[in-house]
Amino acid sequence: MSVHKAITLHAQKQNQDFTKFTRLDQQREEYIQEAIELCKSGKGFTTDKINEVTSQINVLANERFIPTRKLVTPEMVRGYVESLTNQSHG
């Protein structure tokens, strides 16, 4: 395989990985927002979907120079919602 072809294939793989990261990161943010809205409404929620996507991001990050993401706990969501409530009353 020529060097040019190898470099092209490598660049294509990096682009695919970055595109996948971007899609997963957006999906993660949507799941976080969904959990926040449920928490604000006093409804039950889990962080399972958030952390499933987070794990996929972190596997990808281990293979490339992509930032990792923290797993999210229900307590983190509740704390964030409480801080929003405190700011609006302050």
C-alpha positions as CSV (number, residue, x, y, z in Angstrom):
1,M,0.0,0.0,0.0
2,S,1.3,3.4,-0.9
3,V,2.1,5.9,1.8
4,H,-0.4,8.3,0.3
5,K,-3.2,5.7,0.4
6,A,-2.3,4.8,4.0
7,I,-2.4,8.4,5.1
8,T,-5.7,8.9,3.3
9,L,-7.3,5.9,5.0
10,H,-5.9,7.0,8.4
11,A,-7.4,10.5,7.9
12,Q,-10.8,9.0,6.9
13,K,-10.8,6.8,10.0
14,Q,-10.0,9.8,12.2
15,N,-12.8,11.8,10.6
16,Q,-15.3,8.9,11.1
17,D,-14.3,8.7,14.8
18,F,-14.6,12.4,15.3
19,T,-18.1,12.4,13.6
20,K,-19.1,9.5,15.9
21,F,-17.8,11.3,19.0
22,T,-19.8,14.5,18.0
23,R,-23.0,12.4,17.5
24,L,-22.5,10.6,20.8
25,D,-21.7,13.8,22.7
26,Q,-24.8,15.5,21.4
27,Q,-26.9,12.4,22.3
28,R,-25.4,12.5,25.8
29,E,-26.3,16.2,26.2
30,E,-29.9,15.4,25.1
31,Y,-30.1,12.6,27.7
32,I,-28.8,14.9,30.4
33,Q,-31.3,17.6,29.5
34,E,-34.1,14.9,29.6
35,A,-33.0,13.8,33.1
36,I,-32.9,17.5,34.3
37,E,-36.4,18.1,33.0
38,L,-37.7,15.0,34.7
39,C,-36.0,15.9,37.9
40,K,-37.3,19.5,37.8
41,S,-40.8,18.0,37.4
42,G,-40.3,15.8,40.4
43,K,-40.6,12.7,38.2
44,G,-38.4,9.6,38.4
45,F,-35.4,9.4,36.2
46,T,-32.2,7.3,35.7
47,T,-28.8,8.1,34.3
48,D,-28.5,4.8,32.6
49,K,-28.8,6.1,29.0
50,I,-26.4,9.0,29.8
51,N,-23.8,6.6,31.1
52,E,-24.2,4.1,28.3
53,V,-23.4,6.8,25.8
54,T,-20.6,8.1,28.1
55,S,-19.0,4.7,28.1
56,Q,-19.1,4.6,24.3
57,I,-17.5,8.0,24.2
58,N,-14.8,6.9,26.6
59,V,-14.0,3.8,24.6
60,L,-13.6,6.0,21.6
61,A,-11.4,8.4,23.6
62,N,-9.1,5.7,24.6
63,E,-8.4,5.0,20.9
64,R,-8.0,8.6,19.8
65,F,-7.2,12.0,21.1
66,I,-10.8,12.7,22.1
67,P,-11.8,14.0,25.6
68,T,-13.3,11.6,28.0
69,R,-16.6,12.3,29.8
70,K,-17.6,11.7,33.4
71,L,-20.3,9.2,34.3
72,V,-23.3,11.0,35.7
73,T,-25.1,10.1,38.9
74,P,-28.7,10.9,39.9
75,E,-27.3,13.0,42.7
76,M,-25.3,15.1,40.2
77,V,-28.6,15.8,38.3
78,R,-30.4,16.6,41.5
79,G,-27.6,18.9,42.7
80,Y,-27.6,20.8,39.4
81,V,-31.4,21.2,39.5
82,E,-31.2,22.5,43.1
83,S,-28.5,25.0,42.1
84,L,-30.8,26.3,39.4
85,T,-33.6,26.6,41.9
86,N,-31.3,28.5,44.4
87,Q,-30.1,30.9,41.7
88,S,-33.6,31.8,40.7
89,H,-34.5,32.5,44.3
90,G,-31.3,34.4,45.0
